Amino acid sequence: MDNETQVRTLDAGALKALAHPLRVKIFDLLAARGPQTASSLAALVGENSGSTSYHLRALAAHDLIREVEGRGTARERWWERPKGRIDVPGPDEMTSPANRAAAQIVTSEFFRLRHETLMAYLNRSSADVPEEWRNVGMTMTTHLDLTPAQALALREELETTIERAIERFRGQTGSDVRRVSLRAELFDLPTPQSAPAGTPDDERTAS
């Protein structure tokens, strides 16, 4: 397993280091936008560079981020997220109250930022998007009636498709290449009190 395909499950120390809304945002921005400096991150998050520099050092202390080799100066350091995936344990996986609280902060903030990014995409003007990208995006919600085995099989199919895309496009560069967000969600809904089984419920939106 190489550095780009390895999965790191955060231990309690790393989880606590990440358990701050601004650190989660910095961590997310480094994934979405690539290497940044304390100054460039400060402009993105609306903080001063002293604050972002402090949080960068805290993240680096637990190897959540690292300094970009061969780039920057003693006064202007560049930071990046290491290659590979991060597995954030859920609150129910943690044994101590402090660790559960840290996991809750990280999980809640990741999903808040995820929603924020989606809403920014849905609300942006087409004038802000290059013409060739205007009909690329799509959001879809559909409801299915599945058994646990069928849901697991569907999950595995989705994971296989995403893994192939990751391998196919990893490290791609070019003038027409943009970072895109690929999201997949699959989870069971609460048991309805009165809705008949098999009721069709399908919503699709492309924009």
SELUM-988403 format. One record per atom (N, C-alpha, C): y, z, x; residue number from 1; atom name. Coordinates in steps of 0.1 Angstrom, whole numbers, plus 5000, padded with zeros to 4 digits. Layout:
N
     y     z     x    k   a
     Y     Z     X  NUM  CA
...
This chain:
207
     y     z     x    k   a
  4988  5000  5008    1   N
  5000  5000  5000    1  CA
  5012  5000  5009    1   C
  5021  4990  5007    2   N
  5033  4989  5016    2  CA
  5045  4997  5009    2   C
  5056  4997  5016    3   N
  5067  5005  5012    3  CA
  5073  5000  4999    3   C
  5071  4987  4995    4   N
  5077  4981  4983    4  CA
  5069  4984  4971    4   C
  5056  4987  4973    5   N
  5047  4989  4961    5  CA
  5043  5003  4960    5   C
  5046  5012  4969    6   N
  5041  5026  4968    6  CA
  5049  5033  4957    6   C
  5043  5043  4951    7   N
  5049  5051  4941    7  CA
  5050  5065  4946    7   C
  5062  5070  4945    8   N
  5065  5084  4949    8  CA
  5067  5093  4937    8   C
  5059  5103  4936    9   N
  5061  5113  4925    9  CA
  5070  5124  4931    9   C
  5081  5126  4924   10   N
  5091  5136  4930   10  CA
  5085  5150  4929   10   C
  5086  5157  4940   11   N
  5082  5171  4940   11  CA
  5093  5180  4935   11   C
  5091  5193  4934   12   N
  5101  5202  4928   12  CA
  5114  5201  4935   12   C
  5113  5201  4949   13   N
  5126  5201  4957   13  CA
  5134  5189  4954   13   C
  5128  5177  4954   14   N
  5135  5164  4952   14  CA
  5140  5164  4938   14   C
  5132  5169  4928   15   N
  5136  5169  4914   15  CA
  5149  5177  4912   15   C
  5149  5189  4919   16   N
  5161  5198  4918   16  CA
  5173  5191  4924   16   C
  5171  5184  4936   17   N
  5182  5178  4942   17  CA
  5188  5167  4934   17   C
  5180  5160  4926   18   N
  5184  5149  4917   18  CA
  5190  5154  4904   18   C
  5188  5167  4901   19   N
  5191  5172  4888   19  CA
  5206  5175  4886   19   C
  5214  5165  4887   20   N
  5229  5166  4885   20  CA
  5233  5152  4880   20   C
  5240  5152  4869   21   N
  5244  5139  4862   21  CA
  5250  5129  4872   21   C
  5259  5133  4881   22   N
  5265  5124  4890   22  CA
  5255  5119  4900   22   C
  5245  5127  4905   23   N
  5235  5122  4914   23  CA
  5226  5112  4908   23   C
  5222  5115  4895   24   N
  5214  5105  4888   24  CA
  5221  5092  4887   24   C
  5234  5092  4884   25   N
  5242  5080  4883   25  CA
  5243  5073  4896   25   C
  5245  5080  4907   26   N
  5245  5074  4920   26  CA
  5232  5067  4923   26   C
  5221  5075  4921   27   N
  5208  5070  4923   27  CA
  5205  5057  4915   27   C
  5210  5057  4903   28   N
  5208  5045  4894   28  CA
  5216  5033  4899   28   C
  5228  5036  4903   29   N
  5237  5025  4908   29  CA
  5232  5019  4921   29   C
  5226  5027  4930   30   N
  5220  5021  4942   30  CA
  5208  5012  4939   30   C
  5201  5015  4928   31   N
  5190  5006  4924   31  CA
  5195  4994  4918   31   C
  5206  4995  4909   32   N
  5211  4983  4902   32  CA
  5220  4974  4910   32   C
  5227  4980  4920   33   N
  5238  4972  4927   33  CA
  5235  4971  4942   33   C
  5225  4977  4947   34   N
  5222  4976  4961   34  CA
  5230  4986  4969   34   C
  5230  4985  4982   35   N
  5236  4994  4991   35  CA
  5251  4996  4988   35   C
  5256  5008  4989   36   N
  5270  5012  4987   36  CA
  5274  5022  4997   36   C
  5287  5024  4998   37   N
  5293  5034  5006   37  CA
  5298  5045  4996   37   C
  5302  5057  5002   38   N
  5308  5067  4994   38  CA
  5321  5062  4987   38   C
  5328  5054  4994   39   N
  5341  5049  4988   39  CA
  5338  5039  4976   39   C
  5328  5030  4978   40   N
  5326  5021  4967   40  CA
  5319  5028  4955   40   C
  5311  5038  4958   41   N
  5305  5045  4947   41  CA
  5316  5054  4940   41   C
  5325  5059  4947   42   N
  5336  5067  4941   42  CA
  5344  5058  4931   42   C
  5346  5045  4935   43   N
  5353  5036  4926   43  CA
  5345  5033  4913   43   C
  5332  5033  4915   44   N
  5323  5030  4903   44  CA
  5322  5041  4894   44   C
  5322  5054  4899   45   N
  5319  5065  4890   45  CA
  5332  5073  4887   45   C
  5343  5069  4892   46   N
  5356  5076  4889   46  CA
  5357  5089  4896   46   C
  5352  5091  4908   47   N
  5353  5103  4916   47  CA
  5360  5100  4929   47   C
  5363  5110  4937   48   N
  5368  5108  4950   48  CA
  5357  5106  4960   48   C
  5359  5100  4971   49   N
  5349  5097  4981   49  CA
  5343  5110  4987   49   C
  5351  5121  4987   50   N
  5346  5134  4992   50  CA
  5334  5139  4984   50   C
  5336  5137  4970   51   N
  5326  5142  4961   51  CA
  5313  5133  4962   51   C
  5315  5120  4962   52   N
  5303  5111  4963   52  CA
  5296  5113  4977   52   C
  5304  5115  4987   53   N
  5298  5117  5000   53  CA
  5289  5130  5000   53   C
  5294  5140  4994   54   N
  5286  5153  4993   54  CA
  5273  5151  4985   54   C
  5274  5144  4974   55   N
  5262  5141  4966   55  CA
  5252  5132  4973   55   C
  5257  5122  4981   56   N
  5249  5113  4989   56  CA
  5241  5121  4999   56   C
  5247  5130  5006   57   N
  5240  5138  5016   57  CA
  5229  5147  5009   57   C
  5232  5152  4997   58   N
  5222  5160  4990   58  CA
  5210  5152  4987   58   C
  5212  5140  4982   59   N
  5201  5131  4979   59  CA
  5193  5127  4992   59   C
  5201  5124  5003   60   N
  5194  5120  5015   60  CA
  5186  5131  5021   60   C
  5190  5144  5019   61   N
  5182  5155  5024   61  CA
  5168  5156  5019   61   C
  5166  5150  5007   62   N
  5152  5149  5002   62  CA
  5146  5135  5001   62   C
  5152  5127  5010   63   N
  5147  5113  5012   63  CA
  5147  5105  4999   63   C
  5156  5108  4990   64   N
  5158  5101  4978   64  CA
  5166  5088  4981   64   C
  5175  5089  4990   65   N
  5182  5077  4995   65  CA
  5182  5077  5011   65   C
  5186  5067  5017   66   N
  5186  5066  5031   66  CA
  5198  5058  5036   66   C
  5202  5060  5049   67   N
  5213  5052  5054   67  CA
  5208  5038  5058   67   C
  5216  5028  5056   68   N
  5212  5014  5059   68  CA
  5212  5012  5074   68   C
  5201  5008  5080   69   N
  5201  5006  5094   69  CA
  5209  4995  5098   69   C
  5217  4997  5109   70   N
  5225  4986  5115   70  CA
  5237  4982  5107   70   C
  5241  4990  5097   71   N
  5252  4986  5089   71  CA
  5262  4998  5088   71   C
  5275  4995  5089   72   N
  5284  5006  5087   72  CA
  5289  5011  5101   72   C
  5298  5021  5100   73   N
  5303  5028  5112   73  CA
  5302  5043  5110   73   C
  5307  5050  5120   74   N
  5307  5064  5120   74  CA
  5316  5069  5108   74   C
  5326  5061  5104   75   N
  5335  5066  5093   75  CA
  5330  5060  5080   75   C
  5323  5049  5080   76   N
  5319  5043  5067   76  CA
  5304  5040  5067   76   C
  5296  5049  5061   77   N
  5282  5048  5061   77  CA
  5277  5041  5048   77   C
  5267  5032  5050   78   N
  5261  5026  5038   78  CA
  5248  5032  5035   78   C
  5246  5034  5022   79   N
  5234  5040  5017   79  CA
  5226  5031  5007   79   C
  5213  5033  5007   80   N
  5204  5025  4998   80  CA
  5193  5034  4993   80   C
  5187  5029  4982   81   N
  5174  5036  4978   81  CA
  5163  5030  4985   81   C
  5153  5038  4990   82   N
  5141  5032  4997   82  CA
  5134  5023  4987   82   C
  5126  5014  4993   83   N
  5118  5005  4985   83  CA
  5107  5013  4978   83   C
  5102  5008  4967   84   N
  5091  5015  4960   84  CA
  5096  5021  4948   84   C
  5086  5027  4940   85   N
  5090  5032  4927   85  CA
  5090  5047  4927   85   C
  5098  5053  4918   86   N
  5099  5067  4917   86  CA
  5092  5071  4903   86   C
  5084  5081  4904   87   N
  5078  5087  4892   87  CA
  5084  5101  4890   87   C
  5092  5102  4879   88   N
  5098  5115  4876   88  CA
  5090  5123  4866   88   C
  5084  5134  4870   89   N
  5076  5142  4861   89  CA
  5084  5147  4849   89   C
  5078  5147  4838   90   N
  5084  5151  4825   90  CA
  5085  5167  4825   90   C
  5094  5172  4817   91   N
  5095  5187  4816   91  CA
  5082  5194  4813   91   C
  5073  5188  4805   92   N
  5061  5195  4802   92  CA
  5051  5195  4813   92   C
  5054  5187  4824   93   N
  5045  5187  4836   93  CA
  5048  5198  4846   93   C
  5060  5204  4844   94   N
  5064  5214  4854   94  CA
  5060  5228  4849   94   C
  5057  5237  4859   95   N
  5052  5250  4856   95  CA
  5062  5261  4855   95   C
  5073  5260  4862   96   N
  5083  5270  4862   96  CA
  5095  5266  4853   96   C
  5102  5276  4847   97   N
  5114  5273  4839   97  CA
  5125  5265  4846   97   C
  5127  5268  4859   98   N
  5137  5261  4867   98  CA
  5133  5247  4869   98   C
  5121  5244  4872   99   N
  5116  5231  4874   99  CA
  5116  5223  4861   99   C
  5113  5229  4850  100   N
  5114  5222  4837  100  CA
  5128  5219  4833  100   C
  5137  5228  4836  101   N
  5151  5225  4834  101  CA
  5156  5213  4842  101   C
  5152  5213  4855  102   N
  5156  5202  4864  102  CA
  5150  5188  4859  102   C
  5138  5189  4854  103   N
  5131  5176  4849  103  CA
  5138  5172  4837  103   C
  5142  5181  4828  104   N
  5149  5178  4816  104  CA
  5163  5171  4819  104   C
  5170  5176  4828  105   N
  5183  5170  4832  105  CA
  5181  5156  4837  105   C
  5172  5154  4846  106   N
  5170  5141  4852  106  CA
  5165  5131  4842  106   C
  5155  5135  4833  107   N
  5150  5126  4823  107  CA
  5161  5122  4813  107   C
  5168  5132  4808  108   N
  5179  5130  4798  108  CA
  5190  5121  4804  108   C
  5193  5123  4816  109   N
  5204  5115  4822  109  CA
  5200  5101  4825  109   C
  5187  5099  4829  110   N
  5182  5085  4831  110  CA
  5183  5077  4818  110   C
  5178  5084  4807  111   N
  5178  5076  4795  111  CA
  5192  5075  4789  111   C
  5201  5084  4791  112   N
  5215  5082  4787  112  CA
  5221  5070  4794  112   C
  5219  5069  4807  113   N
  5224  5058  4814  113  CA
  5218  5045  4810  113   C
  5205  5046  4807  114   N
  5198  5034  4802  114  CA
  5204  5029  4789  114   C
  5207  5038  4780  115   N
  5213  5034  4767  115  CA
  5228  5029  4770  115   C
  5235  5036  4779  116   N
  5248  5032  4782  116  CA
  5249  5017  4787  116   C
  5239  5014  4796  117   N
  5239  5000  4802  117  CA
  5235  4990  4791  117   C
  5226  4994  4782  118   N
  5223  4984  4771  118  CA
  5235  4982  4762  118   C
  5242  4992  4758  119   N
  5253  4991  4749  119  CA
  5264  4983  4756  119   C
  5266  4984  4769  120   N
  5276  4976  4776  120  CA
  5273  4962  4776  120   C
  5260  4959  4777  121   N
  5255  4945  4776  121  CA
  5257  4939  4762  121   C
  5254  4947  4752  122   N
  5255  4942  4738  122  CA
  5270  4940  4734  122   C
  5279  4948  4740  123   N
  5293  4948  4736  123  CA
  5302  4939  4745  123   C
  5296  4933  4755  124   N
  5305  4926  4764  124  CA
  5309  4912  4758  124   C
  5320  4907  4762  125   N
  5325  4894  4758  125  CA
  5317  4883  4765  125   C
  5314  4872  4758  126   N
  5307  4861  4764  126  CA
  5316  4855  4775  126   C
  5329  4857  4774  127   N
  5338  4851  4784  127  CA
  5336  4858  4798  127   C
  5330  4870  4798  128   N
  5327  4877  4810  128  CA
  5314  4873  4816  128   C
  5307  4864  4810  129   N
  5293  4861  4815  129  CA
  5293  4846  4819  129   C
  5288  4842  4831  130   N
  5287  4828  4834  130  CA
  5280  4820  4823  130   C
  5284  4808  4821  131   N
  5278  4801  4810  131  CA
  5263  4799  4810  131   C
  5257  4798  4823  132   N
  5243  4796  4824  132  CA
  5235  4809  4821  132   C
  5242  4820  4820  133   N
  5235  4833  4817  133  CA
  5237  4837  4802  133   C
  5245  4830  4794  134   N
  5248  4835  4781  134  CA
  5237  4835  4771  134   C
  5227  4827  4773  135   N
  5216  4827  4763  135  CA
  5203  4832  4770  135   C
  5204  4840  4780  136   N
  5192  4845  4787  136  CA
  5187  4858  4782  136   C
  5196  4867  4778  137   N
  5192  4880  4774  137  CA
  5186  4881  4760  137   C
  5178  4891  4758  138   N
  5172  4893  4745  138  CA
  5169  4908  4743  138   C
  5171  4913  4731  139   N
  5166  4926  4728  139  CA
  5156  4924  4716  139   C
  5145  4932  4716  140   N
  5135  4930  4706  140  CA
  5130  4944  4702  140   C
  5128  4946  4689  141   N
  5121  4957  4684  141  CA
  5111  4953  4673  141   C
  5099  4957  4675  142   N
  5089  4953  4665  142  CA
  5080  4965  4663  142   C
  5074  4967  4651  143   N
  5065  4978  4648  143  CA
  5051  4972  4645  143   C
  5041  4978  4651  144   N
  5027  4974  4650  144  CA
  5019  4985  4645  144   C
  5008  4982  4639  145   N
  4998  4992  4634  145  CA
  4986  4990  4644  145   C
  4984  5000  4653  146   N
  4974  4999  4663  146  CA
  4966  5012  4664  146   C
  4954  5010  4669  147   N
  4946  5022  4673  147  CA
  4950  5026  4687  147   C
  4946  5038  4691  148   N
  4949  5042  4705  148  CA
  4944  5033  4715  148   C
  4932  5027  4713  149   N
  4926  5018  4723  149  CA
  4934  5005  4723  149   C
  4938  5000  4712  150   N
  4946  4988  4712  150  CA
  4960  4990  4718  150   C
  4966  5002  4716  151   N
  4979  5005  4722  151  CA
  4978  5005  4737  151   C
  4967  5011  4742  152   N
  4964  5012  4756  152  CA
  4962  4998  4762  152   C
  4955  4990  4755  153   N
  4952  4976  4760  153  CA
  4965  4968  4761  153   C
  4974  4970  4751  154   N
  4987  4963  4751  154  CA
  4996  4968  4762  154   C
  4995  4981  4764  155   N
  5003  4987  4776  155  CA
  4998  4980  4789  155   C
  4985  4979  4791  156   N
  4980  4973  4803  156  CA
  4984  4959  4804  156   C
  4984  4951  4793  157   N
  4989  4937  4794  157  CA
  5004  4937  4798  157   C
  5012  4945  4792  158   N
  5026  4945  4796  158  CA
  5028  4949  4810  158   C
  5021  4959  4815  159   N
  5022  4963  4829  159  CA
  5018  4952  4838  159   C
  5007  4945  4835  160   N
  5003  4933  4843  160  CA
  5013  4923  4844  160   C
  5019  4919  4833  161   N
  5030  4909  4832  161  CA
  5042  4913  4841  161   C
  5046  4926  4840  162   N
  5057  4931  4848  162  CA
  5054  4931  4862  162   C
  5042  4935  4866  163   N
  5037  4936  4880  163  CA
  5038  4922  4886  163   C
  5034  4912  4878  164   N
  5034  4898  4883  164  CA
  5048  4893  4886  164   C
  5057  4897  4877  165   N
  5071  4893  4879  165  CA
  5077  4900  4891  165   C
  5074  4913  4893  166   N
  5079  4920  4905  166  CA
  5074  4913  4918  166   C
  5061  4910  4918  167   N
  5056  4903  4930  167  CA
  5062  4889  4932  167   C
  5064  4882  4921  168   N
  5069  4868  4922  168  CA
  5083  4867  4927  168   C
  5092  4877  4922  169   N
  5106  4876  4925  169  CA
  5111  4886  4935  169   C
  5103  4894  4941  170   N
  5107  4904  4950  170  CA
  5115  4898  4962  170   C
  5127  4903  4964  171   N
  5135  4899  4976  171  CA
  5142  4885  4974  171   C
  5142  4880  4962  172   N
  5147  4867  4960  172  CA
  5163  4867  4962  172   C
  5168  4857  4968  173   N
  5183  4856  4970  173  CA
  5187  4842  4967  173   C
  5200  4840  4965  174   N
  5205  4827  4962  174  CA
  5218  4828  4954  174   C
  5226  4817  4954  175   N
  5239  4818  4947  175  CA
  5238  4820  4932  175   C
  5226  4816  4926  176   N
  5225  4817  4912  176  CA
  5216  4829  4908  176   C
  5213  4838  4917  177   N
  5204  4849  4915  177  CA
  5213  4861  4911  177   C
  5209  4868  4900  178   N
  5215  4880  4895  178  CA
  5205  4891  4893  178   C
  5209  4903  4895  179   N
  5200  4914  4892  179  CA
  5199  4915  4876  179   C
  5187  4916  4871  180   N
  5185  4918  4857  180  CA
  5178  4931  4854  180   C
  5179  4936  4842  181   N
  5172  4948  4838  181  CA
  5160  4944  4829  181   C
  5148  4948  4833  182   N
  5136  4945  4825  182  CA
  5131  4958  4819  182   C
  5130  4959  4806  183   N
  5127  4972  4800  183  CA
  5115  4970  4790  183   C
  5106  4979  4791  184   N
  5094  4979  4782  184  CA
  5092  4993  4777  184   C
  5090  4994  4764  185   N
  5088  5007  4758  185  CA
  5076  5005  4748  185   C
  5067  5015  4748  186   N
  5056  5015  4738  186  CA
  5052  5029  4736  186   C
  5054  5034  4723  187   N
  5051  5048  4720  187  CA
  5048  5049  4705  187   C
  5040  5059  4702  188   N
  5037  5061  4688  188  CA
  5048  5068  4680  188   C
  5049  5064  4667  189   N
  5060  5070  4659  189  CA
  5054  5082  4651  189   C
  5062  5091  4646  190   N
  5057  5102  4637  190  CA
  5050  5096  4625  190   C
  5039  5103  4621  191   N
  5032  5098  4609  191  CA
  5040  5098  4597  191   C
  5042  5086  4590  192   N
  5051  5085  4579  192  CA
  5045  5093  4567  192   C
  5053  5098  4558  193   N
  5049  5106  4547  193  CA
  5044  5097  4535  193   C
  5051  5085  4534  194   N
  5048  5078  4522  194  CA
  5047  5063  4525  194   C
  5051  5058  4536  195   N
  5051  5043  4539  195  CA
  5037  5038  4539  195   C
  5034  5027  4532  196   N
  5020  5022  4532  196  CA
  5017  5016  4545  196   C
  5004  5017  4549  197   N
  4999  5011  4561  197  CA
  5001  4996  4561  197   C
  5004  4991  4572  198   N
  5005  4976  4573  198  CA
  5018  4970  4568  198   C
  5028  4979  4565  199   N
  5041  4974  4561  199  CA
  5047  4966  4572  199   C
  5051  4953  4570  200   N
  5057  4946  4581  200  CA
  5071  4951  4584  200   C
  5074  4952  4597  201   N
  5087  4958  4601  201  CA
  5090  4952  4615  201   C
  5098  4941  4615  202   N
  5100  4934  4627  202  CA
  5115  4930  4628  202   C
  5121  4934  4639  203   N
  5135  4931  4642  203  CA
  5136  4925  4655  203   C
  5143  4914  4656  204   N
  5144  4907  4669  204  CA
  5159  4903  4670  204   C
  5165  4905  4682  205   N
  5178  4901  4684  205  CA
  5180  4895  4698  205   C
  5185  4883  4698  206   N
  5188  4876  4711  206  CA
  5203  4874  4712  206   C
  5208  4877  4724  207   N
  5222  4876  4726  207  CA
  5225  4873  4740  207   C
